[in-house]
Every structure is written in structure tokens, then in C-alpha cells.
Amino acid sequence: MILQQTPYTNMFAIISIISILLGLYIWRRFRVPEATIGMLLILASVEWMLASVFQLGSIDLPSKLFWNKLKYIGMVILPLLWVIFTLYYTEHEKKVTPHNIVFLSCIPAATLILTFTNGMHGFIWSRITLEAKDTFLVLYHTYGVWFWVNIVYTYVLIFFGSLLLILMFVRYRTLYWWQSGALLAGALLPLFWSMLYLLEVNLYSYLEPMPLNLPVMNLALVFVLLYVKMAKIVPVARELVIEGMSDSVIVLDSEDRIVDMNAAAQRLMNAASNFIGQPINEVWSDWSTWVNLPRDQTKIGKEIVLDQKGEQRTYDLRVSPLTSWQGYLVSRIVVIRDITARKRGEEEIRKFKTISDRAGYGSAMCDIEGTLIYINESFAQMHGYTAEELMGKHISVLHNEAQIKDVNALHEKLMERGDYTAEELWHKRKDNTVFPTLMNGTLIQNEEGIPHFVAITAVNITERKQAEDRIKQQLEEKEVLLREIHHRVKNNLQIVSSLLSLQSRYIKDKRDLEMLKESQNRIRSMALIHEKLYYSENLANIDSREYIQTLVHSLFQSYGVSMSRISLQLNVEDVSLDIDTAIPCGLIINELVSNSLKHAFPERKGEICVGLHTVNGDIELVVSDNGIGIPEDVDFSDTQSLGLHLVSVLAEGQLRGEITLSRTKGTEFRITFSEPT
């Protein structure tokens, strides 16, 4: 193949060789997707440049057409690789999927097919001529419609990738100014000359300007991949994570130059953003004192003391290496954490430890995240551990999943109120058995009121719970016994009532028979109380409403009185009565209602009212009827009637109350007494 000599041949040959070597070096040095795509970008540009040089150097039309078609391989691949590179570079690698790559490759693939079959349709070049320009033969084109489709698509891809860089440049400054600026220049400068060429403004003789400017893009890629070491030293999303950290974070390159630092580090160093790129030991004089490491030792952890606004504060300094896949040191990450408060709290723990270890109860301390930082022997032993085994573990190790809900609720109470006392909580031992504890917790804050530690005490209350269970069992046994006593008393009283009923069959005297019936009703009223207590959930008190209703109804049945003729009105509140109050109340109601049923209604028609309610802390029992009433000359407190005499004795003697009689509308007895204590 005979070539004509051009001013660009030797220059492009040298640039191509250097570009290929740099691309291979980058690919071997940084095994990350950005480096691989960058190498392919460089190789695609080299293919485009070499094909352009061979096209210009060819002296016949078929050779020029061959190399002209061949350069389209690099021409259509390069914009596609540019978009993929910028997606990786700006942390949008999730968009680089096989589906998206195939979609973006449709137009480039169609362009290549149409390029190599152009003689059949003319979609790429509708006319090609070979003309002599000075001493050179130059190929001139009349472009077809698909050429312009591909040009528009190429510009869209390049502008899209550039837009991603611009957005990153606006959001993330400092180091990204150089990275983004270099890449934008490498992409947009060749594009600018290409646009001038298409507008028939060409400052380069005999050659399209785009290949001549591709070395600018290659230099930008080399700068980013080599000088700035874009091997994930500084993630693009740093502002979302590192900038919000209270710890100071500094990123150094392999020569200990500052690549980046977060806001906390700038405050700590009293630094400005123009420190980026400078050696750290020049801007921070104490650095060489703290980190005096040989080059083969890159990891360190130590405590340092700094003077901050006149106060001595302690920091934890940690330096960690970031290496390439071949083991080369790429960067060092420096994390500086203020541990002043923690140091003071350990100090406080040591003061507290001697007393705490001798205490008869378990005590422990944990940080605000729940990590145990102090445990006395009692606390460890009750959980089946040694203090050393629990140190540094999360407090959740002392609870199973069923207890976590209660633990979280207790933690919320602690954070809201600052403490909690006498809270019962189940704890888990090392062997996974559980036991009850009585817990107290206190939130410990620093001078600024920020929570730092939680102090807790725990007492194993297994024996107390067992004692409570024994007492509960004994009470249940006593309750069964009391119920049985009430049941037997009720049965015995019913036997007495039955005996009186049998005895009444042999008595012919009407007065004597009436006395037996009254005695039988009195016994029944007492038996009814024991029956109610037997079935009651509360053995100390009875339901007065149900008891009075049952008692009065039984009296109506005993005297054969129909409620359709003598109506009954009950106004009984839910007043609890103990047995010492219920029995006299029942007997009083029995006597007064019986007296009304026997004497108040000669025509067997009227109304009886029974009420029980509280008034100003006292209990008031009212029994009334609208019958003929008690004559005015009868003194109920001094009468020969056993029933009325019994009412007076029970009301005043046993209930220690007051009894009044009203004769205005029939008969009304009102008895007021104190509530039982």
C-alpha cells in the first residue's frame, strides 16, 4: 500500500502509540469499570485517528473509501462509551444495564451497517469526489440523510454525558472542579471543532478537525484516572454521608496530600477549602508527630490531645489504607473522633466501680446505643456471665424476642423522663433461662444536656415472686374455705327454716303460727346473705341491689301477696355492704316490709318502696308504704311489737345509726348510718 506523506502522519503515529500504552497502563493499574471504559475510549479515539491518517495518506479512491468507512467504527463507538463512562463516574452505574446498552447501540450499529453498504443506497454519502489540494489528494463528501441522523445522535450522547458532569460540578465542588472541568474540556473542545467543520469553517488543512482534537480528550481521561486517582477515593455521594458526620474525615492520596475533607475536619483544623492538594504535614504541623509511619505501614490507631478554644480535648485518630487490586497504596482515610466525653465517663466509672462492686444488687452502665461499658460482679453473676464476657456486648443479649417490646417501651420512658424506678422486667441468663428483676434506670447527660450513658440497677426478685405466689395460693385456699363456710352456714340456716316450717304444721294457734313464719323469714334473710357471699367474686362485700331485690320478692311470696295488687318500687344504688352491715340491713328490711304486707293494706292494694343510697358519705336505708300508716299514739321505739323493737335495736345498736319515722303519707322509716370501713 502506497501512502502520500502528510504533515500529520508522524504526529498521529506517536500520539496513537502513547495513547495505547496509557490506556493499557490505566486498565492494569485500576481494575474498576471507569478505568476499563476509559481505556476503551482511548482505543476508540486511536482507531479514529489512525483511520483518518491512512485515509488522508492514501493516493487512490478505493483506498481512501476503505479507510473512510473504517474510521466510522471509532466514530460511532466513542460517543456511546462516553455516556457509559460519565454514568459510572457520576455514580449512576445502576443505569448501565444490558437493556440500556443495547438500546443506546441501535443507532451506532445501524450507522456502521449503512456505512459499509453505502454504495447500495447513499444514506451516508450521496456523492464522493477525489480532488487535488495543493500536493495532496483529498476526499470530499456530499452527506446523506442518515449521516445527519448519526451526527444529531452523537451530539445528544455527548451533551447528555456533559450534563451529568455539569450537575456533579454544581453540587460537589473542591476536588470535582478539576475532575469535571478536565472531562468537560476533553469532550466539548473536539465537539466544538466538529461543529465548525460541519459549518464549513475548517482551520486544519486536508483533515477533519475531530480526530485532530481527540488527543485532548485522551489527556483529560489520563489526568482524571492517573493524577486525581479516580479509583473510588472520594464517592460522589459523600455529602449525604460524610458531610453529615460529627467525626472528622480526611482523604489523603498516596503522597499524603489532602484530596478531600468534610466540614467537621475543616472546623477541627481551622482549615479552608484551598488546602485541597497540599501535603497534610504542611498545613497541620502536628501531623508528622502523630503519624510517623514508614511507607509500608499504613494503618494506625491512637489517641491524641488537641487544644480547642482553650480546652484540652481527647480524640481517637485512625488511619486506614485504600489499595488497588494489585496492592498499591492509592489513598489513606483519616477518621478523627472526639472521645473527650467518653474518656471522662470511663474516669467516672472507675470512681464508681469500687463502691458498685461491693453492692448487694446488680448495676451496669451502657452507652446511648446500648453497648455495655461497665458491669459489676452481682449484675454479671445473676445473668450467668462474668463481667468480662458482658463487657462490650449490646444489652439486648440479656433479653429474648418476647421481652424486646417491654424493653423498648422502658427505653422510651427513660429518654422521655430521664429515669424510671421499680419496673419489673424479665431478663435472660446465659443458659437462656429467664428470671424476674426489679429495674431502676437513670439517663446520664453531659454539660450540654446531651445523653451519653444509661445507668441501671437490677435486683433479682425470683424469691419475692415465689413468696407472692405462695401468698396468692394461700389466699385462694382461704377464699375456698370462706366460701365453704358461707355455704354451710346457709345450709344450716335453711335447715332451721325447714324445721320451723315442719313445726308450723303442728301449731293450731294462728298467733303462734304467725310468729313462726316471722322467725322463718328472719332466718331466710340471713341465709340469703350467706348464699350471695358464696357466689360473689368478692367475699368481703355483697351486691346490695341483687340481695334486696331477692329478699323482698321472697317476702311477697311468703305472704302470698300478688305484685299486681301491691306494687314494689326498688331504688337501690350499687352500694357494697360487708356481712356485718348486710345482716342487720336485711333483718330491718325483712321486718318493715313484712309489717307493711301484714298491716298497711286492709284492702290488699297499694305500694311499697325500698331505697338504699349514699348521702354525703353516709348510707341511707328507706322503707315506706302508702297504706293506712301507724297511729300517732304508737311509739315505735317503745312498743310491744317484736318486729319494731328489733328494727330499733338493729338500727341504733348494731348499725350505730339514726332512725326516723314519717306518717305524712302512709309510713316511712328512714335509717342513716355510716359506711363500713
VOGUVEX-377927 format. One record per residue (C-alpha): residue in three letters; x, y, z. Coordinates in steps of 0.25 Angstrom, whole numbers, plus 5000, padded with zeros to 4 digits. Example, Ala and Ser with C-alpha at 12.3 -4.5 7.8 and 13.67 -1.06 7.14 Angstrom:
// VOGUVEX-377927
ALA504949825031;SER505549965029;
//
This chain:
// VOGUVEX-377927
MET500050005000;ILE500650134995;LEU500350255004;GLN500650405002;GLN501350475013;THR500550575021;PRO500950675032;TYR500050595042;THR500550455039;ASN501750445049;MET501050535060;PHE499850435060;ALA500650315060;ILE501450365072;ILE500150405079;SER499450275076;ILE500550195082;ILE500650275094;SER499050275096;ILE499050125094;LEU500150105105;LEU499450195114;GLY498150125112;LEU498749995115;TYR499450045128;ILE498150105133;TRP497449975131;ARG498449895138;ARG498649995150;PHE497150025153;ARG496249905152;VAL494949985153;PRO493950005142;GLU494350145140;ALA495750105136;THR495249995127;ILE494350095120;GLY495350205119;MET496350105113;LEU495350075102;LEU495050215100;ILE496550245097;LEU496650125088;ALA495350165080;SER496050305078;VAL497350245074;GLU496550165063;TRP495850285058;MET497150365058;LEU497950255050;ALA496850225040;SER496750375038;VAL498250385035;PHE498250265026;GLN497050325018;LEU497850455016;GLY499150385013;SER498450285002;ILE498650324988;ASP497550254981;LEU496050264983;PRO495750114987;SER496750124998;LYS496250255003;LEU494850205003;PHE495350075011;TRP495950165022;ASN494850265021;LYS493850155025;LEU494750085035;LYS494850215043;TYR493350215046;ILE493650095055;GLY494350185065;MET493450305061;VAL492150235066;ILE492650155078;LEU493350275084;PRO492050355088;LEU491450225093;LEU492650195102;TRP492650345107;VAL491250335112;ILE491550205119;PHE492850265125;THR492050385131;LEU490950295137;TYR492050215144;TYR492850345148;THR491550415154;GLU491150295162;HIS489950265152;GLU490550125149;LYS489150055152;LYS488750115139;VAL489750035132;THR488949915129;PRO489049815117;HIS487649865112;ASN488050015113;ILE489349985105;VAL488649905094;PHE487650025093;LEU488750125092;SER489550045082;CYS488350035072;ILE488750165064;PRO490250135064;ALA490049995059;ALA489150045048;THR490150155044;LEU491250045043;ILE490349955034;LEU489950075026;THR491450125025;PHE491949985019;THR490749975010;ASN490650125005;GLY490850084991;MET489550024991;HIS488750144996;GLY489550264998;PHE488950295012;ILE490350335018;TRP491050395006;SER490150434994;ARG491450474986;ILE492950454988;THR493950524980;LEU495550524980;GLU496150654977;ALA497550704978;LYS497850804989;ASP499250874987;THR500150744986;PHE499050654993;LEU497850574988;VAL496750604997;LEU495350534999;TYR494150624998;HIS492750575003;THR491350615000;TYR490650555012;GLY489350475012;VAL488150475022;TRP488650365031;PHE489950445033;TRP489250555039;VAL488350465048;ASN489650405053;ILE490250545056;VAL489050585064;TYR489050455072;THR490550475074;TYR490350615079;VAL489250575088;LEU490050465095;ILE491250555097;PHE490350665102;PHE489650575112;GLY490950525118;SER491450665119;LEU490150705126;LEU490450595137;LEU491750655139;ILE491250795140;LEU490150755150;MET491250685158;PHE492150805157;VAL491050895162;ARG490750805174;TYR492050755178;ARG493250855178;THR494650855183;LEU495350735176;TYR494250715166;TRP494550855160;TRP495850795153;GLN495250655150;SER493950715144;GLY494650825137;ALA495650735131;LEU494650635125;LEU493750745120;ALA494850815113;GLY495350685107;ALA493950655102;LEU493450795097;LEU494650845090;PRO494750735080;LEU493250755078;PHE493350905076;TRP494350885065;SER493450775059;MET492250875058;LEU493150975052;TYR493550875041;LEU492150845038;LEU491850985037;GLU493050985026;VAL493951065036;ASN495250985036;LEU496551035042;TYR497250905038;SER497750875024;TYR497350745018;LEU496850675031;GLU495550675038;PRO495750745052;MET495050645061;PRO496250535060;LEU497250645062;ASN496550685075;LEU496350555081;PRO497750555088;VAL497150665097;MET496050565102;ASN497150455104;LEU497950555112;ALA496750585121;LEU496450445123;VAL497950415127;PHE497850535136;VAL496650485143;LEU497050345144;LEU498450365148;TYR498750495155;VAL497450505162;LYS497350355164;MET495950335162;ALA495950195168;LYS494750225177;ILE495650315186;VAL494450405188;PRO493050355186;VAL492150455179;ALA491050435190;ARG492050485201;GLU491150605204;LEU490050515208;VAL490850435218;ILE492250485221;GLU491850635222;GLY490750605232;MET491750525241;SER492150585254;ASP493450515252;SER494550585245;VAL494950515232;ILE496150545223;VAL496450475210;LEU497950465206;ASP498650425193;SER499850325193;GLU500750445196;ASP499950495208;ARG499350615200;ILE497950655204;VAL496950605194;ASP495750645202;MET495150675216;ASN493850685222;ALA493250805229;ALA493650755243;ALA495050735239;GLN495150875234;ARG494650925247;LEU495650845255;MET496850885246;ASN496251025245;ALA496451005230;ALA495951055217;SER495650985204;ASN496951035198;PHE497650935206;ILE497250835196;GLY498450775188;GLN499450815199;PRO500250725208;ILE499550705221;ASN500850715229;GLU501050855223;VAL499650905227;TRP499550825240;SER500950835247;ASP500650725258;TRP500350625247;SER501750575246;THR501750555261;TRP500550475262;VAL500750395249;ASN502150355248;LEU502050235239;PRO502950165229;ARG502350155215;ASP502050005217;GLN501250035229;THR499950105226;LYS498950065238;ILE498950135251;GLY498050155263;LYS498450255275;GLU497950355284;ILE498350505282;VAL498050625291;LEU497750765284;ASP497550895290;GLN496150945285;LYS495751085289;GLY496551075302;GLU496050935305;GLN496850815305;ARG496050705297;THR496450565294;TYR496250505280;ASP496350365275;LEU497150365262;ARG497050255252;VAL497750245238;SER497350135229;PRO497950105215;LEU497150095202;THR497950005192;SER497749965177;TRP497449825173;GLN498949805171;GLY499249845186;TYR499749985182;LEU499450095192;VAL498450185186;SER497950265198;ARG497850275213;ILE496650305220;VAL496750385233;VAL495650385243;ILE495750475256;ARG494650455267;ASP494450535279;ILE494550445291;THR494650545302;ALA493350515308;ARG493550365307;LYS494850385314;ARG494250465325;GLY493150355326;GLU494150245328;GLU494850325338;GLU493550345345;ILE493250195344;ARG494650165351;LYS494250255363;PHE492850185364;LYS493450045362;THR493950015376;ILE492650045383;SER491849975372;ASP492549845372;ARG492249835387;ALA490849865386;GLY489849755388;TYR489049785375;GLY489449775361;SER489849905354;ALA490349935340;MET490550055330;CYS490350055315;ASP490550165305;ILE489350235298;GLU489450125287;GLY489250015297;THR490649955298;LEU491049915312;ILE492249985317;TYR492249955332;ILE491749835339;ASN491849795354;GLU492049655359;SER490649645364;PHE490049685351;ALA490849585343;GLN490649475353;MET489149485353;HIS489149465338;GLY490149355338;TYR491349425332;THR492649485336;ALA492749635335;GLU493849625324;GLU492849535316;LEU491849645316;MET492749765314;GLY492549825300;LYS491249745297;HIS489949805294;ILE488949805305;SER487949725296;VAL488749605300;LEU488049605313;HIS486649595307;ASN485949495297;GLU485049545286;ALA483749535294;GLN484349635304;ILE484849735294;LYS483549815293;ASP483549835308;VAL485049875307;ASN484749975296;ALA483550035304;LEU484450055316;HIS485550115308;GLU484550215302;LYS484150255316;LEU485550275320;MET485850365308;GLU484550445311;ARG484650455326;GLY486150435329;ASP485950315339;TYR485050205343;THR484850135356;ALA484350005361;GLU484049945348;GLU483849795347;LEU484549735335;TRP484949585331;HIS486349565328;LYS487049455321;ARG488249375326;LYS489449325318;ASP488749185318;ASN487449255312;THR486649235325;VAL485849355330;PHE485649425343;PRO484949545348;THR485649675352;LEU485349805358;MET485949915350;ASN486350055352;GLY486950145341;THR487650275340;LEU488050355328;ILE489350425329;GLN489650555321;ASN490850635319;GLU490950785322;GLU490150825309;GLY489050735313;ILE489350625302;PRO489050485307;HIS490350405308;PHE490150285317;VAL489050205324;ALA489250155338;ILE488350035342;THR488149955355;ALA487549815355;VAL487049735367;ASN486749585365;ILE485349575371;THR485149425368;GLU484949395383;ARG484049505385;LYS483149465373;GLN483149325379;ALA482749375392;GLU481649455385;ASP481149325378;ARG481149255392;ILE480349365398;LYS479449365386;GLN479249215387;GLN478949235402;LEU477949345399;GLU477249255389;GLU477149145399;LYS476549235410;GLU475549285399;VAL475149145397;LEU475049115412;LEU474149245414;ARG473249205402;GLU473049075408;ILE472749135422;HIS471749225416;HIS471149115408;ARG471049025421;VAL470449145429;LYS469449165418;ASN469049015418;ASN468949015433;LEU468049135434;GLN467249065423;ILE467148945432;VAL466649035443;SER465649095434;SER465148965429;LEU465048915444;LEU464149035447;SER463349005434;LEU463148865439;GLN462848915453;SER461749005448;ARG460948885443;TYR460648845457;ILE460248985462;LYS458849025462;ASP458849155469;LYS458849265458;ARG459749365466;ASP460749255469;LEU460749215454;GLU461049365450;MET462249375460;LEU462849245454;LYS462649305440;GLU463349435444;SER464449355450;GLN464549275438;ASN464649405429;ARG465749455438;ILE466549335437;ARG466349335422;SER466849475421;MET468149435428;ALA468349315420;LEU468149395407;ILE469349475411;HIS470249355412;GLU469749305399;LYS470049435392;LEU471449435398;TYR471749295394;TYR471449325379;SER472049465380;GLU473449495374;ASN473749585386;LEU473649505399;ALA473749635407;ASN472449705401;ILE471149665394;ASP470349735383;SER469349805391;ARG468349835379;GLU468249685376;TYR468149645390;ILE467049745394;GLN466249705381;THR466349555384;LEU465949575399;VAL464749665397;HIS464249575386;SER464349455395;LEU463549525405;PHE462449555395;GLN462349405392;SER462449375407;TYR461149455410;GLY460449415397;VAL460349555392;SER460249585377;MET461049695372;SER459949735363;ARG459149785375;ILE460349835384;SER461449885375;LEU462849895379;GLN463750005375;LEU465249985377;ASN466250105377;VAL467550035381;GLU468950085377;ASP470150005375;VAL470550005390;SER471549905395;LEU471249845408;ASP472049755417;ILE471449645425;ASP471349725438;THR470549825431;ALA469749745421;ILE469149655432;PRO468549765441;CYS468049835428;GLY467449705423;LEU466749685436;ILE466249825436;ILE465649815422;ASN465049685426;GLU464349745438;LEU463849865431;VAL463349805418;SER462749695426;ASN462049795435;SER461549875423;LEU461049745416;LYS460249705428;HIS459649835434;ALA459749945424;PHE458749905413;PRO457449855418;GLU456949845404;ARG458149775399;LYS458549885390;GLY459649995390;GLU461050015388;ILE462349985396;CYS463650055393;VAL465050015397;GLY466250105395;LEU467750095398;HIS468750205394;THR469850295399;VAL469750435404;ASN470950525408;GLY471750405411;ASP470750325419;ILE469750215415;GLU468250235416;LEU467250125416;VAL465750165413;VAL464550065414;SER463250135412;ASP461750095408;ASN460550175405;GLY459650095414;ILE458850135426;GLY460050175434;ILE460450155449;PRO459550225458;GLU460050355464;ASP459950305479;VAL460950185475;ASP462350205479;PHE463150105470;SER464350115479;ASP463550075491;THR462549965487;GLN462149825490;SER462349785475;LEU463649705474;GLY463849745459;LEU463849895462;HIS464649875475;LEU465649785466;VAL465749905456;SER466150005467;VAL467149915473;LEU467849875459;ALA467850025454;GLU468350085467;GLY469149975473;GLN469749895462;LEU469849995451;ARG470050115460;GLY469150205452;GLU467950295454;ILE466450245451;THR465350345448;LEU463850315445;SER462950395436;ARG461450375436;THR461050485426;LYS460850395414;GLY460650255420;THR461850205427;GLU463350235424;PHE464550185432;ARG465850255429;ILE467150205435;THR468450275433;PHE469750205437;SER471250225433;GLU471850145422;PRO472650025427;THR474150035427;
//
